[in-house]
Amino acid sequence: MSLLARAPLMRQSQQALMRSRPVGPVVPRGAHAYHHLPFAWPTNKAVWGAKLSVFLLTGFATPFIAAWYQLWVLTLD
């Protein structure tokens, strides 16, 4: 069977697959509503912002603290 003869068959099978997919509203499953955050949204935004800042600054500062410590240990020898 040539490529040109198979092309309509392939197109028809793809269209049949597209028709067989269910289309409709997304139904929530489970007992709880869906939340995109893995935690409850904070009620006190100032405290949450401070905690987030400490978390991010600690992660950013760790390589610099490690480099400083290595240089400090090197000067002790």
C-alpha positions as CSV (number, residue, x, y, z in Angstrom):
1,M,0.0,0.0,0.0
2,S,1.5,3.3,-1.0
3,L,1.9,6.3,1.3
4,L,-0.7,8.3,-0.6
5,A,-3.3,5.5,-0.2
6,R,-2.7,5.2,3.5
7,A,-2.9,9.0,4.2
8,P,-6.8,9.2,4.3
9,L,-6.9,6.1,6.5
10,M,-4.5,7.6,9.0
11,R,-6.4,10.9,9.0
12,Q,-9.7,9.1,9.6
13,S,-8.3,7.1,12.5
14,Q,-6.9,10.2,14.1
15,Q,-10.3,11.9,13.8
16,A,-12.0,8.9,15.3
17,L,-9.6,9.1,18.3
18,M,-10.3,12.8,18.7
19,R,-14.0,12.1,18.8
20,S,-13.7,9.3,21.3
21,R,-12.2,11.6,24.0
22,P,-14.6,12.8,26.6
23,V,-15.2,16.5,26.5
24,G,-16.9,18.3,29.4
25,P,-16.3,20.2,32.6
26,V,-13.7,19.0,35.0
27,V,-15.3,17.3,37.9
28,P,-13.4,17.7,41.2
29,R,-12.6,14.4,42.9
30,G,-12.0,13.7,46.5
31,A,-13.4,15.2,49.6
32,H,-11.5,18.4,49.5
33,A,-11.4,21.3,47.1
34,Y,-8.3,21.6,44.9
35,H,-5.6,24.1,46.0
36,H,-2.5,24.8,43.9
37,L,-0.5,25.6,47.0
38,P,0.6,22.7,49.3
39,F,-0.3,24.8,52.4
40,A,-3.0,27.1,53.6
41,W,-2.7,30.7,52.4
42,P,-1.3,32.8,55.3
43,T,-3.6,35.1,57.2
44,N,-0.8,37.4,58.4
45,K,1.1,38.4,55.2
46,A,3.8,40.4,57.1
47,V,4.9,37.3,59.1
48,W,4.7,35.1,56.0
49,G,6.8,37.6,54.0
50,A,9.4,37.7,56.8
51,K,9.6,33.9,56.9
52,L,9.8,33.7,53.1
53,S,12.6,36.3,53.1
54,V,14.6,34.5,55.7
55,F,14.2,31.2,53.8
56,L,15.3,32.7,50.5
57,L,18.1,34.8,51.9
58,T,19.4,31.7,53.8
59,G,19.5,29.7,50.6
60,F,21.2,32.5,48.7
61,A,23.8,33.2,51.4
62,T,24.8,29.6,52.1
63,P,27.4,29.4,49.3
64,F,29.0,32.7,50.3
65,I,29.1,31.6,54.0
66,A,30.7,28.3,52.9
67,A,33.3,30.1,50.8
68,W,34.1,32.5,53.6
69,Y,34.5,29.6,56.0
70,Q,36.8,27.7,53.7
71,L,39.0,30.8,53.3
72,W,39.0,31.4,57.0
73,V,40.1,27.8,57.7
74,L,42.8,28.2,55.0
75,T,44.3,31.2,56.8
76,L,44.5,29.3,60.1
77,D,47.1,26.9,58.7
